[in-house]
Amino acid sequence: MERRDVYLDNNATTRVDDRVAEEMNRYFLQDYAVASSQFSHTPGIKAKDAVDKARFLLAEKINAKIDEIVFTSGATEANNLALKGIAKAFLSGPKKKVIISQVEHFSVLDSARALEKLGFKIEYVKVNNEGFVDLDHLASLLD
């Protein structure tokens, strides 16, 4: 019997679509540069233009504003940006409570612990044995 590997962690990383790989290949092998180095040299300007084009195309596809598109290097950075960014926007407000589930990714749990040190109250909503949020418990945590 022939052995076939099956990859089951597409939440962590997913095979890139062939069209994306083809488009990105030149930025991996030829036109690579740091897009934030745009003021010092031509390769940086080319990289920034490519990122701006990607941001525009994505915004257009999902009917978003260009400045609403933020690229991150992965889930940990994205989770930190989302949780800490939104929470810090309410840092001076009267209500500083964050509700997360008990089964979050470690980066969410770490961000929550960091927010706790800033004075946020962290509430953990219960989940059942299949990982679904207990909606009654969630309702009791809302105020």
Secondary structure by P-SEA (a helix, b strand, c coil): cbbbbbbccccccccccaaaaaaacccccccccccccccccaaaaaaaaaaaaaaaaaaaaaccccccccccccaaaaaaaaaaaaaaaacccccbbbbbcccccaaaaaaaaaaaaabbbbbbbbbccccccaaaaaaaacc
